[in-house]
Amino acid sequence: MTKFNASALGLVMAFSATPVIATDYISADQLPKWFNDAVKREMNVTETSAISLTDFPINGTVKGKWSDVEKADTYWYYTVNIGSDTPVECWAFQEYDGPANSLVNMMNYATNNIATVHNKALSSKFNYSLDASNIDDAMMLDYQVLYNLGEGSEKVSGLLKGLSAETASGLQICMHNEVGYRETFKEVFTSFVNALDSSAQSSPFFNSINSVEVNQQLVGLAAETFTKDADGDVEIREALTMILPVDASNVAATDTVTQSWSSPDGSLINAHTYSVENGQVSSTFSLSASEGIWEIEGEMQGKPVTMQLEYDGEFVSNFGSYLVVDALNDSEQDTTTYVTWSADTDPTSPTPTTMQKLGKQDGLLQYAADMAGFKVKYSSNEDLVMQSATMSMGPVSMKMAPLYVTGKPTAL
């Protein structure tokens, strides 16, 4: 599986363009008439429920008839009657692998469990559809699987639908094992996410979500959030979540999260990053400074990494990269170079980054960036809010499409 530079994604948080379209992998002419008729079914869910979950927290009105919550060690669970033959099942997690990994793992477990319940072997399953979007400031993944149980005249088919959304409180997932009701299911899930009680959450001064398209295929989402903390520093959270189809039946899931802090002048204070691939932590690194020496602690593919960097200068944070571009715009120079730290390019050494002004096109500022061979071309408005971006690394191309933005990246 190709590994992408999550830090470089921070350069290309884009907004105000047309998002890519979700992918349906199986066309109607490949399926029997009964399935094509059934998959079009929808339901007007008029019944609502009031749910409250103090520890998550959730407090609001949701679509459908919701059960009382069941509490497990690390999650909360509901069943939802929407008026169809099969209930929707929903979970709220505060400990999880990520929107992609958690959803794929639960979908795989569910298809095997369905086979066990029906006492039939899981004879085949196929990727039916994949979508990546948002519910306001929550990243949402939509993954659906067509499965077959048994063989010959005893074969039965089904459609398992799954949705996951990450909010400031945690991860919410719903699944529905029934052909059809795709939009109905999404409406119920949306009401679940919108029931989140965010009154106690801090407000970021910049927040963005983009869809991620790899080689012209929609595969996931990238998010970036800047929040001013009590000391006046900037807390930065970057997240990349992707479900990449491997073949007709399988997908690879990856989730990368980087949490860092920056001083108001844009210099990096410390950082922690981790990646989960196909249910396993593939890497985790922490960067901190002690008496002017940068130290790395972490793990790569199960092997511990502890070292001091042979670099005693400053790193520019993700927030700081916007300040660098702002300063470049105010100068007569066309190019500037600065140093960042990226666990994706090389966690054991600094990453020189070159930023170049390319003038204006259609009223937008044009730029090119190079991070150790990871090349980015993008455009932005005068507030440095990016409007489009393309990236390339060898044969892999990536495009970012805007979904959601609030604030301005330099408005600390």
Residue pairs with C-beta under 8 A, 6 or more apart in sequence:
1 244
1 246
1 252
1 254
1 277
2 214
2 244
2 396
3 254
3 275
3 344
4 214
4 240
4 242
4 344
4 393
4 396
4 398
5 342
5 344
5 345
5 371
5 374
5 393
6 222
6 238
6 240
6 256
6 258
6 273
6 275
6 344
7 238
7 258
7 318
7 340
7 341
7 342
7 343
7 344
7 345
7 351
7 371
8 342
8 344
8 369
8 371
8 374
8 376
8 391
9 210
9 212
9 222
9 224
9 238
9 240
9 400
10 224
10 238
10 318
10 321
11 321
11 369
11 371
11 376
11 378
11 389
12 210
12 376
12 378
12 386
12 389
12 391
12 400
13 208
13 210
13 222
13 224
13 386
13 400
13 405
13 409
14 210
14 378
14 386
14 387
14 388
14 389
14 400
14 401
14 402
15 208
15 210
15 385
15 386
15 387
15 402
15 404
15 405
16 385
16 387
16 402
17 387
17 388
17 401
17 402
18 401
19 133
19 211
19 401
19 402
19 403
20 211
20 213
20 218
20 399
20 401
21 218
22 129
22 130
22 131
22 132
22 133
22 142
22 218
23 129
23 130
23 131
23 217
23 218
24 128
24 129
25 126
25 127
25 128
25 129
25 130
25 245
25 248
26 126
26 127
26 128
26 129
26 146
28 36
31 39
35 157
35 179
38 179
38 180
39 159
39 179
39 180
39 182
40 180
41 84
41 179
41 180
41 181
42 180
42 181
42 182
42 183
42 184
43 82
43 83
43 84
43 181
43 184
44 184
45 63
45 64
45 82
45 83
45 184
45 187
45 188
47 63
47 64
47 65
47 81
47 83
48 61
48 62
48 63
48 64
49 61
49 62
49 64
49 65
49 66
50 60
50 61
50 62
51 58
51 59
51 60
51 61
51 62
51 66
51 69
51 78
51 195
52 58
52 59
53 59
53 69
53 76
53 92
55 76
56 76
56 92
56 94
56 169
56 170
56 196
56 197
57 169
57 196
57 197
57 200
58 92
58 192
58 195
58 196
58 197
59 195
59 197
60 191
60 194
60 195
60 196
60 197
61 191
61 195
62 80
62 188
62 191
62 192
62 195
63 82
63 187
63 188
63 191
64 80
64 81
64 82
64 88
64 188
64 191
65 80
65 81
65 82
66 78
66 79
66 80
67 78
67 79
67 80
69 76
69 77
69 78
70 76
70 77
70 78
71 77
74 93
74 94
74 95
75 91
75 92
75 93
75 94
75 95
76 91
76 92
77 89
77 90
77 91
78 89
78 90
78 91
79 87
79 88
79 89
79 90
80 87
80 88
80 89
80 90
80 174
80 188
81 87
82 88
82 181
82 184
82 185
82 188
84 178
84 180
84 181
84 184
85 178
86 176
86 177
86 178
87 176
88 174
88 175
88 176
88 185
88 188
88 189
89 174
89 175
89 176
90 172
90 173
90 174
90 189
90 192
91 106
91 172
91 173
91 174
92 170
92 171
92 172
93 102
93 170
93 171
93 172
93 173
94 169
94 170
94 171
96 102
96 170
96 171
97 105
97 255
97 276
97 279
98 166
98 171
98 239
98 241
98 253
98 254
98 255
98 257
98 276
99 139
99 140
99 141
99 164
99 165
99 166
99 171
99 221
99 241
99 255
100 141
100 164
100 220
100 241
100 242
100 243
100 253
100 254
100 255
101 253
101 254
101 255
101 276
101 277
101 278
101 279
102 164
102 171
102 173
103 141
103 143
103 162
103 163
103 164
103 173
103 243
103 253
104 143
104 243
104 251
104 253
104 278
104 279
105 253
105 279
106 162
106 173
106 175
107 143
107 145
107 160
107 162
107 175
110 160
110 162
110 175
110 177
111 122
111 125
111 145
111 147
111 160
112 122
114 122
114 147
114 149
114 158
114 160
114 177
115 121
115 122
115 147
115 149
118 149
118 156
120 149
120 150
120 154
120 156
121 149
121 150
121 151
122 147
122 148
122 149
123 148
123 149
123 150
123 151
123 155
124 147
124 148
124 249
125 145
125 146
125 147
125 148
125 249
126 145
126 146
126 147
126 248
126 249
127 143
127 144
127 145
127 146
127 245
127 248
127 249
127 250
127 251
128 144
128 145
128 146
128 159
129 142
129 143
129 144
130 141
130 142
130 143
130 144
130 218
130 219
130 243
130 245
130 251
131 141
131 142
131 218
132 139
132 140
132 141
132 142
132 211
132 212
132 218
132 219
132 220
132 221
132 243
133 140
133 142
133 211
133 403
134 140
134 209
134 221
134 403
134 404
135 165
135 190
135 193
135 194
136 194
136 404
137 167
137 168
137 207
137 209
137 404
137 406
138 165
138 166
138 167
138 193
138 196
139 165
139 166
139 209
139 221
139 223
139 239
139 241
140 163
140 164
140 165
140 193
140 221
141 163
141 164
141 165
141 220
141 221
141 241
141 243
142 161
142 162
142 163
142 186
143 162
143 243
143 251
144 159
144 160
144 161
144 162
144 182
145 159
145 160
145 162
146 157
146 158
146 159
147 157
147 158
147 159
147 160
148 155
148 156
148 157
149 155
149 156
149 157
149 158
150 156
157 179
158 177
158 178
158 179
159 177
159 178
159 179
159 180
160 175
160 176
160 177
161 175
161 176
161 177
161 178
161 181
161 182
161 185
162 173
162 174
162 175
163 173
163 174
163 175
163 185
163 186
163 189
164 171
164 172
164 173
165 171
165 172
165 173
165 189
165 193
166 172
166 239
166 241
167 193
167 196
167 198
168 196
168 198
168 201
169 196
169 198
169 201
172 189
172 192
172 193
172 196
174 185
174 188
174 189
174 192
176 185
202 227
203 227
204 225
204 226
204 227
204 406
204 407
205 226
205 227
205 228
205 407
205 408
205 411
205 412
206 224
206 225
206 226
206 405
206 406
206 407
206 408
206 409
206 411
207 223
207 224
207 225
207 226
207 404
207 405
207 406
207 407
208 223
208 224
208 225
208 402
208 404
208 405
208 406
209 221
209 222
209 223
209 403
209 404
209 405
210 221
210 222
210 223
210 400
210 401
210 402
210 403
211 218
211 220
211 221
211 400
211 401
211 403
212 218
212 219
212 220
212 221
212 222
212 240
212 242
212 398
212 399
212 400
213 219
213 398
213 399
213 400
213 401
214 242
214 244
214 396
214 397
214 398
215 396
215 397
216 397
216 399
217 245
219 242
219 243
219 244
219 245
220 240
220 241
220 242
220 243
220 244
220 254
221 239
221 240
221 241
221 242
221 403
222 238
222 239
222 240
222 241
222 400
223 237
223 238
223 239
223 240
224 236
224 237
224 238
224 239
224 318
225 236
225 237
226 234
226 235
226 236
226 319
226 407
226 409
226 412
227 234
227 235
227 237
228 234
228 235
228 412
229 235
229 261
232 264
233 261
233 262
233 263
233 264
233 269
234 261
234 262
234 263
234 264
234 317
234 319
234 412
235 259
235 260
235 261
236 258
236 259
236 260
236 261
236 262
236 317
236 318
236 319
237 257
237 258
237 259
238 256
238 257
238 258
238 260
238 318
239 255
239 256
239 257
239 258
240 254
240 255
240 256
240 257
241 254
241 255
241 256
242 253
242 254
242 255
243 251
243 252
243 253
244 251
244 252
244 253
244 254
245 251
246 252
252 277
252 278
253 276
253 277
253 278
253 279
254 275
254 276
254 277
254 278
255 275
255 276
256 273
256 274
256 275
256 276
256 344
257 273
257 274
258 271
258 272
258 273
258 343
259 271
259 272
259 273
260 268
260 269
260 270
260 271
260 272
260 317
260 318
261 268
261 269
261 270
261 271
261 317
262 268
262 269
262 317
262 318
262 319
262 320
263 269
263 317
264 412
265 320
265 323
266 316
266 317
266 319
266 320
266 321
266 322
266 323
266 324
267 314
267 315
267 316
267 317
267 320
268 287
268 314
268 315
268 316
268 317
268 320
268 340
268 341
269 289
269 317
270 286
270 287
270 288
270 289
271 285
271 286
271 287
271 341
272 284
272 285
272 286
272 287
273 283
273 284
273 285
273 343
274 281
274 283
274 284
274 285
275 281
275 282
275 283
275 284
276 282
281 299
282 300
282 301
283 298
283 299
283 300
283 301
283 343
283 347
284 298
284 299
285 296
285 297
285 298
285 299
285 300
285 305
285 343
285 347
286 296
286 297
286 298
287 294
287 295
287 296
287 315
287 341
287 347
288 294
288 295
289 295
292 312
293 308
293 309
293 312
294 308
294 309
294 311
294 312
294 315
294 341
295 306
295 307
295 308
295 309
296 305
296 306
296 307
296 308
296 309
296 347
296 348
297 305
297 306
298 304
298 305
298 306
298 343
298 347
299 305
300 347
305 347
305 348
307 348
309 348
309 349
309 350
310 349
311 339
311 349
311 350
313 339
313 350
314 339
315 339
315 340
315 341
315 350
316 324
316 338
316 339
316 340
316 353
317 340
319 409
319 412
320 338
321 338
321 340
321 353
321 355
322 384
322 409
322 410
323 410
324 336
324 338
324 355
325 355
325 367
325 380
325 384
326 384
326 410
327 336
328 335
328 336
328 355
328 357
329 357
329 365
333 357
334 356
334 357
335 354
335 355
335 356
335 357
336 354
336 355
337 352
337 353
337 354
337 355
338 352
338 353
338 355
339 350
339 351
339 352
339 353
340 350
340 351
340 353
340 371
341 347
341 350
341 351
342 351
342 371
342 372
345 351
345 371
345 372
345 374
346 372
351 371
351 372
352 372
353 369
353 370
353 371
354 369
354 370
355 367
355 368
355 369
356 367
356 368
356 369
357 365
357 366
357 367
358 366
358 367
358 368
358 377
359 366
360 366
361 379
364 379
364 380
364 381
364 387
364 388
365 379
365 380
365 381
365 382
366 377
366 378
366 379
367 376
367 377
367 378
367 379
367 380
368 375
368 376
368 377
369 375
369 376
369 377
369 378
370 376
373 393
374 391
374 393
375 391
375 392
375 393
376 389
376 390
376 391
377 389
377 390
377 391
378 386
378 387
378 388
378 389
378 390
379 386
379 387
379 388
379 389
380 386
380 387
381 387
383 408
383 409
383 410
384 408
384 409
384 410
385 405
385 408
385 409
386 400
387 402
388 400
389 399
389 400
390 397
390 398
390 399
390 400
391 397
391 398
391 399
391 400
392 398
